[in-house]
Amino acid sequence: QVQLVESGGGLVQPGGSLRLSCAASGSIFSIKTMAWYRQAPGKQRELVAAITSGGSTNYKDSVKGRFTISRDNAKNTVYLQMNSLKPEETAVYYCNADLIAHGSTLYDSYWGQGTQVTVSS
């Protein structure tokens, strides 16, 4: 059984910072890409940032220069440092991992339960 558990969400003022963490645990053989998505009320889930096992990253255009994604492969953990947050970035942030579980030969996509980020004064 594989689990992704996010932490670090909360309430922050506009212009503030938050750091999200997501730890993958369970019967994991290999993790390829880890990513953060977000979903605001009434909107579709969107990709915020992604990072490969080799460290290559890509970002949604609107967060470039403000958000930084990183990962610790030894801990199966991905982080999202968010700076200069804006009210319109209020959403539930989800962790995603493409990984192979022990006993499997294919990559599957796994999701965390989500963590609320609220940007408000």
N, CA, C and O atoms as a GROMACS GRO file, in nm:
protein
  484
    1GLN      N    1   0.084  -0.119   0.000
    1GLN     CA    2   0.000   0.000   0.000
    1GLN      C    3   0.087   0.124   0.000
    1GLN      O    4   0.182   0.132   0.078
    2VAL      N    5   0.056   0.219  -0.085
    2VAL     CA    6   0.132   0.342  -0.097
    2VAL      C    7   0.048   0.459  -0.048
    2VAL      O    8  -0.071   0.469  -0.078
    3GLN      N    9   0.111   0.547   0.029
    3GLN     CA   10   0.043   0.667   0.078
    3GLN      C   11   0.127   0.790   0.050
    3GLN      O   12   0.250   0.787   0.060
    4LEU      N   13   0.058   0.900   0.016
    4LEU     CA   14   0.122   1.030   0.006
    4LEU      C   15   0.055   1.120   0.109
    4LEU      O   16  -0.068   1.136   0.109
    5VAL      N   17   0.134   1.178   0.196
    5VAL     CA   18   0.080   1.261   0.302
    5VAL      C   19   0.140   1.401   0.294
    5VAL      O   20   0.261   1.419   0.305
    6GLU      N   21   0.051   1.500   0.272
    6GLU     CA   22   0.095   1.639   0.264
    6GLU      C   23   0.089   1.706   0.401
    6GLU      O   24   0.014   1.665   0.490
    7SER      N   25   0.170   1.810   0.416
    7SER     CA   26   0.164   1.893   0.536
    7SER      C   27   0.216   2.032   0.500
    7SER      O   28   0.280   2.052   0.397
    8GLY      N   29   0.186   2.128   0.588
    8GLY     CA   30   0.241   2.263   0.570
    8GLY      C   31   0.144   2.368   0.523
    8GLY      O   32   0.179   2.486   0.513
    9GLY      N   33   0.021   2.328   0.492
    9GLY     CA   34  -0.077   2.428   0.451
    9GLY      C   35  -0.122   2.514   0.568
    9GLY      O   36  -0.086   2.491   0.683
   10GLY      N   37  -0.201   2.616   0.534
   10GLY     CA   38  -0.252   2.704   0.639
   10GLY      C   39  -0.295   2.838   0.584
   10GLY      O   40  -0.313   2.856   0.464
   11LEU      N   41  -0.312   2.931   0.677
   11LEU     CA   42  -0.354   3.067   0.644
   11LEU      C   43  -0.231   3.158   0.642
   11LEU      O   44  -0.150   3.157   0.735
   12VAL      N   45  -0.218   3.236   0.536
   12VAL     CA   46  -0.106   3.328   0.524
   12VAL      C   47  -0.155   3.458   0.462
   12VAL      O   48  -0.248   3.457   0.381
   13GLN      N   49  -0.093   3.568   0.499
   13GLN     CA   50  -0.130   3.697   0.442
   13GLN      C   51  -0.073   3.712   0.301
   13GLN      O   52   0.027   3.649   0.268
   14PRO      N   53  -0.137   3.793   0.219
   14PRO     CA   54  -0.080   3.821   0.086
   14PRO      C   55   0.064   3.868   0.097
   14PRO      O   56   0.098   3.951   0.181
   15GLY      N   57   0.148   3.812   0.010
   15GLY     CA   58   0.290   3.843   0.015
   15GLY      C   59   0.369   3.751   0.105
   15GLY      O   60   0.492   3.756   0.108
   16GLY      N   61   0.300   3.667   0.179
   16GLY     CA   62   0.367   3.577   0.272
   16GLY      C   63   0.418   3.450   0.206
   16GLY      O   64   0.408   3.432   0.084
   17SER      N   65   0.472   3.361   0.289
   17SER     CA   66   0.533   3.237   0.240
   17SER      C   67   0.481   3.117   0.316
   17SER      O   68   0.443   3.126   0.432
   18LEU      N   69   0.481   3.005   0.247
   18LEU     CA   70   0.450   2.876   0.307
   18LEU      C   71   0.540   2.771   0.242
   18LEU      O   72   0.583   2.786   0.128
   19ARG      N   73   0.566   2.665   0.317
   19ARG     CA   74   0.641   2.552   0.262
   19ARG      C   75   0.558   2.426   0.280
   19ARG      O   76   0.526   2.387   0.392
   20LEU      N   77   0.524   2.363   0.170
   20LEU     CA   78   0.450   2.238   0.173
   20LEU      C   79   0.546   2.120   0.162
   20LEU      O   80   0.650   2.126   0.096
   21SER      N   81   0.508   2.012   0.229
   21SER     CA   82   0.585   1.888   0.222
   21SER      C   83   0.492   1.774   0.187
   21SER      O   84   0.374   1.776   0.221
   22CYS      N   85   0.546   1.674   0.119
   22CYS     CA   86   0.468   1.554   0.085
   22CYS      C   87   0.561   1.435   0.094
   22CYS      O   88   0.661   1.427   0.022
   23ALA      N   89   0.528   1.343   0.181
   23ALA     CA   90   0.608   1.223   0.199
   23ALA      C   91   0.534   1.102   0.144
   23ALA      O   92   0.418   1.076   0.179
   24ALA      N   93   0.602   1.028   0.058
   24ALA     CA   94   0.546   0.904   0.005
   24ALA      C   95   0.599   0.788   0.088
   24ALA      O   96   0.718   0.780   0.118
   25SER      N   97   0.510   0.698   0.124
   25SER     CA   98   0.551   0.584   0.206
   25SER      C   99   0.480   0.458   0.160
   25SER      O  100   0.383   0.462   0.084
   26GLY      N  101   0.531   0.345   0.207
   26GLY     CA  102   0.472   0.217   0.171
   26GLY      C  103   0.565   0.136   0.085
   26GLY      O  104   0.687   0.154   0.087
   27SER      N  105   0.506   0.045   0.010
   27SER     CA  106   0.582  -0.050  -0.069
   27SER      C  107   0.620   0.012  -0.204
   27SER      O  108   0.560  -0.020  -0.306
   28ILE      N  109   0.720   0.099  -0.201
   28ILE     CA  110   0.762   0.175  -0.319
   28ILE      C  111   0.891   0.120  -0.374
   28ILE      O  112   0.989   0.102  -0.302
   29PHE      N  113   0.892   0.094  -0.505
   29PHE     CA  114   1.014   0.048  -0.570
   29PHE      C  115   1.092   0.166  -0.629
   29PHE      O  116   1.213   0.178  -0.610
   30SER      N  117   1.020   0.252  -0.700
   30SER     CA  118   1.086   0.365  -0.766
   30SER      C  119   0.985   0.477  -0.790
   30SER      O  120   0.870   0.453  -0.825
   31ILE      N  121   1.032   0.600  -0.771
   31ILE     CA  122   0.947   0.716  -0.799
   31ILE      C  123   1.007   0.794  -0.914
   31ILE      O  124   1.126   0.827  -0.912
   32LYS      N  125   0.926   0.824  -1.014
   32LYS     CA  126   0.975   0.899  -1.130
   32LYS      C  127   0.952   1.048  -1.106
   32LYS      O  128   1.043   1.117  -1.061
   33THR      N  129   0.836   1.097  -1.135
   33THR     CA  130   0.807   1.239  -1.120
   33THR      C  131   0.720   1.263  -0.998
   33THR      O  132   0.627   1.187  -0.969
   34MET      N  133   0.751   1.370  -0.926
   34MET     CA  134   0.666   1.416  -0.817
   34MET      C  135   0.621   1.557  -0.850
   34MET      O  136   0.695   1.636  -0.909
   35ALA      N  137   0.500   1.589  -0.812
   35ALA     CA  138   0.444   1.718  -0.855
   35ALA      C  139   0.346   1.771  -0.752
   35ALA      O  140   0.296   1.700  -0.665
   36TRP      N  141   0.320   1.901  -0.766
   36TRP     CA  142   0.216   1.967  -0.688
   36TRP      C  143   0.111   2.022  -0.784
   36TRP      O  144   0.142   2.085  -0.884
   37TYR      N  145  -0.013   1.996  -0.749
   37TYR     CA  146  -0.128   2.051  -0.820
   37TYR      C  147  -0.210   2.133  -0.721
   37TYR      O  148  -0.191   2.122  -0.600
   38ARG      N  149  -0.299   2.215  -0.773
   38ARG     CA  150  -0.391   2.286  -0.685
   38ARG      C  151  -0.528   2.295  -0.750
   38ARG      O  152  -0.541   2.293  -0.873
   39GLN      N  153  -0.628   2.306  -0.665
   39GLN     CA  154  -0.764   2.318  -0.714
   39GLN      C  155  -0.839   2.419  -0.629
   39GLN      O  156  -0.860   2.398  -0.510
   40ALA      N  157  -0.878   2.529  -0.692
   40ALA     CA  158  -0.956   2.631  -0.625
   40ALA      C  159  -1.105   2.598  -0.640
   40ALA      O  160  -1.142   2.525  -0.732
   41PRO      N  161  -1.189   2.649  -0.552
   41PRO     CA  162  -1.333   2.620  -0.562
   41PRO      C  163  -1.390   2.657  -0.698
   41PRO      O  164  -1.369   2.768  -0.747
   42GLY      N  165  -1.461   2.564  -0.759
   42GLY     CA  166  -1.523   2.589  -0.888
   42GLY      C  167  -1.430   2.584  -1.006
   42GLY      O  168  -1.470   2.614  -1.119
   43LYS      N  169  -1.304   2.548  -0.982
   43LYS     CA  170  -1.207   2.544  -1.092
   43LYS      C  171  -1.147   2.406  -1.107
   43LYS      O  172  -1.157   2.322  -1.017
   44GLN      N  173  -1.086   2.382  -1.222
   44GLN     CA  174  -1.021   2.254  -1.247
   44GLN      C  175  -0.888   2.246  -1.174
   44GLN      O  176  -0.824   2.348  -1.147
   45ARG      N  177  -0.848   2.124  -1.144
   45ARG     CA  178  -0.717   2.103  -1.084
   45ARG      C  179  -0.611   2.140  -1.188
   45ARG      O  180  -0.623   2.106  -1.306
   46GLU      N  181  -0.506   2.210  -1.142
   46GLU     CA  182  -0.401   2.253  -1.234
   46GLU      C  183  -0.264   2.220  -1.179
   46GLU      O  184  -0.242   2.218  -1.058
   47LEU      N  185  -0.171   2.194  -1.271
   47LEU     CA  186  -0.033   2.166  -1.233
   47LEU      C  187   0.035   2.295  -1.189
   47LEU      O  188   0.028   2.397  -1.257
   48VAL      N  189   0.100   2.290  -1.074
   48VAL     CA  190   0.175   2.405  -1.024
   48VAL      C  191   0.324   2.388  -1.053
   48VAL      O  192   0.388   2.478  -1.107
   49ALA      N  193   0.378   2.272  -1.018
   49ALA     CA  194   0.520   2.246  -1.039
   49ALA      C  195   0.545   2.096  -1.036
   49ALA      O  196   0.471   2.021  -0.972
   50ALA      N  197   0.650   2.054  -1.106
   50ALA     CA  198   0.686   1.912  -1.110
   50ALA      C  199   0.836   1.898  -1.109
   50ALA      O  200   0.909   1.989  -1.151
   51ILE      N  201   0.884   1.783  -1.061
   51ILE     CA  202   1.026   1.757  -1.055
   51ILE      C  203   1.052   1.610  -1.082
   51ILE      O  204   0.985   1.524  -1.025
   52THR      N  205   1.149   1.582  -1.168
   52THR     CA  206   1.182   1.443  -1.199
   52THR      C  207   1.280   1.387  -1.096
   52THR      O  208   1.331   1.461  -1.011
   53SER      N  209   1.305   1.258  -1.104
   53SER     CA  210   1.400   1.196  -1.012
   53SER      C  211   1.540   1.252  -1.032
   53SER      O  212   1.622   1.248  -0.940
   54GLY      N  213   1.568   1.303  -1.150
   54GLY     CA  214   1.699   1.362  -1.178
   54GLY      C  215   1.709   1.509  -1.143
   54GLY      O  216   1.816   1.568  -1.154
   55GLY      N  217   1.598   1.567  -1.100
   55GLY     CA  218   1.600   1.705  -1.055
   55GLY      C  219   1.554   1.808  -1.157
   55GLY      O  220   1.556   1.928  -1.128
   56SER      N  221   1.511   1.765  -1.274
   56SER     CA  222   1.458   1.860  -1.372
   56SER      C  223   1.321   1.909  -1.326
   56SER      O  224   1.239   1.831  -1.277
   57THR      N  225   1.298   2.039  -1.342
   57THR     CA  226   1.175   2.099  -1.292
   57THR      C  227   1.098   2.171  -1.403
   57THR      O  228   1.155   2.213  -1.503
   58ASN      N  229   0.968   2.184  -1.381
   58ASN     CA  230   0.890   2.274  -1.464
   58ASN      C  231   0.780   2.336  -1.377
   58ASN      O  232   0.732   2.274  -1.282
   59TYR      N  233   0.742   2.458  -1.413
   59TYR     CA  234   0.650   2.537  -1.332
   59TYR      C  235   0.540   2.598  -1.417
   59TYR      O  236   0.558   2.626  -1.535
   60LYS      N  237   0.427   2.616  -1.355
   60LYS     CA  238   0.322   2.699  -1.414
   60LYS      C  239   0.380   2.840  -1.429
   60LYS      O  240   0.450   2.889  -1.340
   61ASP      N  241   0.350   2.902  -1.541
   61ASP     CA  242   0.412   3.032  -1.570
   61ASP      C  243   0.391   3.134  -1.459
   61ASP      O  244   0.482   3.210  -1.426
   62SER      N  245   0.273   3.135  -1.401
   62SER     CA  246   0.240   3.240  -1.304
   62SER      C  247   0.314   3.225  -1.171
   62SER      O  248   0.313   3.318  -1.090
   63VAL      N  249   0.378   3.110  -1.147
   63VAL     CA  250   0.449   3.092  -1.020
   63VAL      C  251   0.600   3.096  -1.036
   63VAL      O  252   0.673   3.092  -0.938
   64LYS      N  253   0.646   3.104  -1.160
   64LYS     CA  254   0.791   3.107  -1.184
   64LYS      C  255   0.854   3.226  -1.112
   64LYS      O  256   0.804   3.339  -1.118
   65GLY      N  257   0.964   3.199  -1.045
   65GLY     CA  258   1.034   3.304  -0.971
   65GLY      C  259   0.984   3.322  -0.829
   65GLY      O  260   1.049   3.389  -0.748
   66ARG      N  261   0.869   3.262  -0.796
   66ARG     CA  262   0.814   3.274  -0.661
   66ARG      C  263   0.807   3.139  -0.589
   66ARG      O  264   0.826   3.132  -0.468
   67PHE      N  265   0.781   3.033  -0.664
   67PHE     CA  266   0.771   2.900  -0.605
   67PHE      C  267   0.894   2.818  -0.643
   67PHE      O  268   0.950   2.834  -0.751
   68THR      N  269   0.934   2.730  -0.551
   68THR     CA  270   1.045   2.641  -0.579
   68THR      C  271   1.008   2.499  -0.536
   68THR      O  272   0.971   2.476  -0.421
   69ILE      N  273   1.018   2.405  -0.629
   69ILE     CA  274   0.993   2.265  -0.597
   69ILE      C  275   1.128   2.195  -0.578
   69ILE      O  276   1.223   2.221  -0.652
   70SER      N  277   1.135   2.107  -0.480
   70SER     CA  278   1.256   2.030  -0.456
   70SER      C  279   1.216   1.893  -0.402
   70SER      O  280   1.100   1.873  -0.363
   71ARG      N  281   1.310   1.801  -0.400
   71ARG     CA  282   1.278   1.668  -0.348
   71ARG      C  283   1.400   1.607  -0.283
   71ARG      O  284   1.515   1.638  -0.317
   72ASP      N  285   1.371   1.518  -0.188
   72ASP     CA  286   1.473   1.439  -0.122
   72ASP      C  287   1.445   1.294  -0.160
   72ASP      O  288   1.354   1.232  -0.105
   73ASN      N  289   1.522   1.242  -0.254
   73ASN     CA  290   1.495   1.107  -0.303
   73ASN      C  291   1.513   1.001  -0.195
   73ASN      O  292   1.443   0.900  -0.195
   74ALA      N  293   1.604   1.025  -0.104
   74ALA     CA  294   1.628   0.927   0.004
   74ALA      C  295   1.508   0.917   0.097
   74ALA      O  296   1.485   0.813   0.158
   75LYS      N  297   1.432   1.026   0.108
   75LYS     CA  298   1.316   1.030   0.197
   75LYS      C  299   1.185   1.019   0.121
   75LYS      O  300   1.077   1.022   0.181
   76ASN      N  301   1.193   1.005  -0.012
   76ASN     CA  302   1.070   1.000  -0.094
   76ASN      C  303   0.979   1.119  -0.063
   76ASN      O  304   0.858   1.103  -0.051
   77THR      N  305   1.039   1.235  -0.051
   77THR     CA  306   0.966   1.354  -0.010
   77THR      C  307   0.986   1.466  -0.111
   77THR      O  308   1.096   1.487  -0.162
   78VAL      N  309   0.877   1.538  -0.138
   78VAL     CA  310   0.883   1.654  -0.226
   78VAL      C  311   0.835   1.776  -0.148
   78VAL      O  312   0.748   1.766  -0.062
   79TYR      N  313   0.894   1.890  -0.180
   79TYR     CA  314   0.863   2.014  -0.112
   79TYR      C  315   0.820   2.120  -0.212
   79TYR      O  316   0.855   2.115  -0.330
   80LEU      N  317   0.742   2.215  -0.163
   80LEU     CA  318   0.707   2.331  -0.245
   80LEU      C  319   0.720   2.455  -0.158
   80LEU      O  320   0.640   2.478  -0.067
   81GLN      N  321   0.822   2.535  -0.186
   81GLN     CA  322   0.841   2.662  -0.118
   81GLN      C  323   0.765   2.768  -0.196
   81GLN      O  324   0.794   2.791  -0.314
   82MET      N  325   0.670   2.832  -0.131
   82MET     CA  326   0.586   2.931  -0.198
   82MET      C  327   0.608   3.068  -0.134
   82MET      O  328   0.582   3.087  -0.015
   83ASN      N  329   0.656   3.161  -0.213
   83ASN     CA  330   0.682   3.297  -0.167
   83ASN      C  331   0.591   3.395  -0.240
   83ASN      O  332   0.537   3.365  -0.346
   84SER      N  333   0.574   3.512  -0.181
   84SER     CA  334   0.493   3.618  -0.242
   84SER      C  335   0.355   3.567  -0.284
   84SER      O  336   0.311   3.589  -0.396
   85LEU      N  337   0.290   3.499  -0.194
   85LEU     CA  338   0.161   3.438  -0.225
   85LEU      C  339   0.054   3.543  -0.249
   85LEU      O  340   0.054   3.651  -0.190
   86LYS      N  341  -0.038   3.508  -0.338
   86LYS     CA  342  -0.146   3.599  -0.378
   86LYS      C  343  -0.280   3.539  -0.338
   86LYS      O  344  -0.293   3.416  -0.331
   87PRO      N  345  -0.380   3.621  -0.311
   87PRO     CA  346  -0.512   3.570  -0.271
   87PRO      C  347  -0.571   3.472  -0.372
   87PRO      O  348  -0.638   3.376  -0.334
   88GLU      N  349  -0.546   3.494  -0.499
   88GLU     CA  350  -0.601   3.406  -0.602
   88GLU      C  351  -0.535   3.269  -0.603
   88GLU      O  352  -0.578   3.180  -0.677
   89GLU      N  353  -0.432   3.250  -0.522
   89GLU     CA  354  -0.368   3.120  -0.511
   89GLU      C  355  -0.425   3.036  -0.396
   89GLU      O  356  -0.374   2.929  -0.365
   90THR      N  357  -0.529   3.087  -0.336
   90THR     CA  358  -0.602   3.008  -0.237
   90THR      C  359  -0.662   2.886  -0.304
   90THR      O  360  -0.735   2.897  -0.402
   91ALA      N  361  -0.630   2.769  -0.249
   91ALA     CA  362  -0.673   2.643  -0.311
   91ALA      C  363  -0.636   2.527  -0.220
   91ALA      O  364  -0.564   2.544  -0.121
   92VAL      N  365  -0.684   2.411  -0.257
   92VAL     CA  366  -0.633   2.288  -0.197
   92VAL      C  367  -0.516   2.242  -0.284
   92VAL      O  368  -0.530   2.227  -0.406
   93TYR      N  369  -0.404   2.222  -0.221
   93TYR     CA  370  -0.283   2.179  -0.292
   93TYR      C  371  -0.265   2.029  -0.274
   93TYR      O  372  -0.268   1.977  -0.162
   94TYR      N  373  -0.247   1.959  -0.385
   94TYR     CA  374  -0.234   1.814  -0.387
   94TYR      C  375  -0.095   1.772  -0.434
   94TYR      O  376  -0.038   1.831  -0.525
   95CYS      N  377  -0.045   1.670  -0.368
   95CYS     CA  378   0.080   1.608  -0.408
   95CYS      C  379   0.048   1.490  -0.502
   95CYS      O  380  -0.051   1.420  -0.483
   96ASN      N  381   0.133   1.472  -0.602
   96ASN     CA  382   0.116   1.362  -0.696
   96ASN      C  383   0.251   1.297  -0.721
   96ASN      O  384   0.353   1.365  -0.728
   97ALA      N  385   0.250   1.165  -0.734
   97ALA     CA  386   0.374   1.092  -0.764
   97ALA      C  387   0.346   0.982  -0.865
   97ALA      O  388   0.248   0.908  -0.854
   98ASP      N  389   0.434   0.974  -0.964
   98ASP     CA  390   0.431   0.862  -1.059
   98ASP      C  391   0.534   0.762  -1.010
   98ASP      O  392   0.654   0.791  -1.010
   99LEU      N  393   0.488   0.645  -0.969
   99LEU     CA  394   0.581   0.551  -0.907
   99LEU      C  395   0.546   0.407  -0.940
   99LEU      O  396   0.434   0.375  -0.982
  100ILE      N  397   0.645   0.321  -0.918
  100ILE     CA  398   0.624   0.177  -0.930
  100ILE      C  399   0.624   0.119  -0.790
  100ILE      O  400   0.721   0.133  -0.715
  101ALA      N  401   0.517   0.053  -0.756
  101ALA     CA  402   0.510  -0.015  -0.627
  101ALA      C  403   0.574  -0.153  -0.639
  101ALA      O  404   0.577  -0.210  -0.748
  102HIS      N  405   0.622  -0.204  -0.530
  102HIS     CA  406   0.676  -0.340  -0.529
  102HIS      C  407   0.569  -0.437  -0.576
  102HIS      O  408   0.453  -0.430  -0.535
  103GLY      N  409   0.609  -0.527  -0.664
  103GLY     CA  410   0.514  -0.624  -0.718
  103GLY      C  411   0.448  -0.578  -0.846
  103GLY      O  412   0.373  -0.654  -0.909
  104SER      N  413   0.476  -0.455  -0.886
  104SER     CA  414   0.419  -0.402  -1.009
  104SER      C  415   0.531  -0.379  -1.110
  104SER      O  416   0.649  -0.369  -1.075
  105THR      N  417   0.492  -0.373  -1.237
  105THR     CA  418   0.591  -0.344  -1.341
  105THR      C  419   0.560  -0.216  -1.416
  105THR      O  420   0.631  -0.178  -1.509
  106LEU      N  421   0.453  -0.148  -1.374
  106LEU     CA  422   0.411  -0.026  -1.443
  106LEU      C  423   0.408   0.092  -1.346
  106LEU      O  424   0.385   0.076  -1.226
  107TYR      N  425   0.432   0.211  -1.402
  107TYR     CA  426   0.416   0.332  -1.320
  107TYR      C  427   0.267   0.361  -1.304
  107TYR      O  428   0.190   0.354  -1.399
  108ASP      N  429   0.228   0.394  -1.182
  108ASP     CA  430   0.093   0.439  -1.151
  108ASP      C  431   0.101   0.576  -1.088
  108ASP      O  432   0.203   0.615  -1.032
  109SER      N  433  -0.010   0.649  -1.098
  109SER     CA  434  -0.016   0.784  -1.042
  109SER      C  435  -0.088   0.779  -0.908
  109SER      O  436  -0.199   0.727  -0.898
  110TYR      N  437  -0.025   0.835  -0.807
  110TYR     CA  438  -0.082   0.838  -0.673
  110TYR      C  439  -0.101   0.982  -0.629
  110TYR      O  440  -0.024   1.072  -0.666
  111TRP      N  441  -0.206   1.003  -0.546
  111TRP     CA  442  -0.239   1.137  -0.499
  111TRP      C  443  -0.244   1.141  -0.346
  111TRP      O  444  -0.282   1.044  -0.281
  112GLY      N  445  -0.207   1.255  -0.292
  112GLY     CA  446  -0.228   1.280  -0.152
  112GLY      C  447  -0.370   1.329  -0.128
  112GLY      O  448  -0.448   1.346  -0.222
  113GLN      N  449  -0.402   1.353  -0.001
  113GLN     CA  450  -0.538   1.392   0.035
  113GLN      C  451  -0.561   1.542   0.019
  113GLN      O  452  -0.675   1.588   0.022
  114GLY      N  453  -0.455   1.617   0.002
  114GLY     CA  454  -0.466   1.761  -0.017
  114GLY      C  455  -0.445   1.839   0.112
  114GLY      O  456  -0.476   1.791   0.221
  115THR      N  457  -0.392   1.959   0.096
  115THR     CA  458  -0.375   2.049   0.210
  115THR      C  459  -0.424   2.188   0.169
  115THR      O  460  -0.391   2.237   0.061
  116GLN      N  461  -0.501   2.250   0.256
  116GLN     CA  462  -0.561   2.380   0.224
  116GLN      C  463  -0.459   2.492   0.242
  116GLN      O  464  -0.392   2.501   0.344
  117VAL      N  465  -0.450   2.576   0.142
  117VAL     CA  466  -0.371   2.699   0.149
  117VAL      C  467  -0.466   2.816   0.129
  117VAL      O  468  -0.533   2.826   0.027
  118THR      N  469  -0.472   2.905   0.227
  118THR     CA  470  -0.559   3.021   0.220
  118THR      C  471  -0.473   3.146   0.230
  118THR      O  472  -0.400   3.165   0.326
  119VAL      N  473  -0.484   3.231   0.129
  119VAL     CA  474  -0.408   3.356   0.126
  119VAL      C  475  -0.507   3.471   0.144
  119VAL      O  476  -0.584   3.503   0.054
  120SER      N  477  -0.503   3.531   0.262
  120SER     CA  478  -0.602   3.633   0.294
  120SER      C  479  -0.551   3.722   0.405
  120SER      O  480  -0.476   3.679   0.492
  121SER      N  481  -0.593   3.847   0.401
  121SER     CA  482  -0.559   3.940   0.508
  121SER      C  483  -0.669   3.944   0.612
  121SER      O  484  -0.658   4.017   0.711
   0.00000   0.00000   0.00000
